[in-house]
């Protein structure tokens, strides 16, 4: 789905990413982890074509990004940013419906779109406040709305930047499971996560970044190791295989 | 089934809201037009005005009017009211488009140099005496001035690396002060009283003695430009969510921005070319409408066109009748109403202001 080769990104004369090589295959649940300021958001934005890359090569679904028109690209990938602040008084359903833009013609709007929008909102449990103003929602509710917008966009690749940072424990599980179901249906999910336990539980493959460089990359078990966490996060952690949830459990000591 | 019904219901609600809003705006505009044509030094009853209108449109055959009423309405007031409505619509549509583009309710067309460029063009044509040669020369040179100023600002802006909105607005402020300095030099060195008066007069913005010729100069550019901008409603909505959202939802933000800015400059230039500088309409009308009908540009754009038109007709009317027999400039009236509202607006929008 995505191939990144030798990618470097420079922002305001500061090198942010250096020589990143990753490949994310279709249907993968891929986690981007790393300490604050390690370049996770920059990498995600570069993949979303929101930032220019200084050097290196990238292909999305086999094609170079510059071979896509803006709308074609929006039918390939959707993006949920970290920041969900909005100053304008749109109602929730209108915002989710904006995810359908890339699927419409110049005079878009059809009934299929209505159904897709509703489905995305029901799946994220946002249908119940569809007619409310986005300004009246809490940070967590807004986050759910923007996830719904990305789902409504119905793309094979979904990029999410800390999509559960403002969610309570119920919705954290709800959203991560929802993404898991999507990968089972063949969609590719790349998500930045801060919670290593949740990342280890859901993501099958991972990239651990440190100061803009790849520290570890591969299967979750290869990435989440004592040594790696010590080198990047400077923590001593015990890592156990939790039989109850069949996933790695990270306990900082 | 239940949910589907709800969805259709919602959709119908939206259509109803759109229809009602636009019908109300059209009624307000027609009302403004009739009042604007009826009132003045020679007052003509509303009923008479309506009948004369219908006669002129060949809807009915009516001959109960005097020759004087006919001339006052069709030759003096009607072109003035139509110019007012076109100019008002252009300024409001340009304002609302730019506010959407820059995600900032305090932006108006003047900020990218359109108004000051047009003003400089017009002042040049008065100063160098071109305006005396043909009545087309002043509007044309105002329009060229607007185009020139906006192109200069946009070209410098595009050369900057980040192309940030703050830089664009600062460039606009820079160009505006430079142009007004140049105009001050012209005013100071102006040789005759008459010339000086007409420069000052023009700078304040006015709609006196506008004829069908003025209507014919601006009607096509303004109507075509405004209709063109209506198609950008949903794109502008998405731009409001921010650059990242818009781009990943499939909007070519750079192209959209360039097109919308050019068209906004174009219709503002056309408006300023015949009316002089009239401030605050592009700011006040969209803001009031946004408070009433919300930020959805698919509705806000057409509503602003009608609202701007009605606003300027009323402002012009006030300027003609408030201190009779003295006629205030409509730009002065618009600023008298607009400036206090603008200050209230800034105080209220401190939350969203990112200037």
Interface residues (C-beta under 8 A of the other chain):
Chain A: X45 X48 X49 X50 X69 X70 X71 X73 X74 X75 X77 X78 X79 X81 X83 X86 X87 X88 X89 X90 X93 X94 X95 X98 X99 X101 X102 X106 X108 X114 X115 X118 X127 X131 X149 X153
Chain B: X3 X4 X7 X10 X11 X103 X231 X234 X237 X238 X240 X241 X242 X243 X244 X245 X247 X248 X249 X250 X251 X252 X294 X295 X296 X351 X352
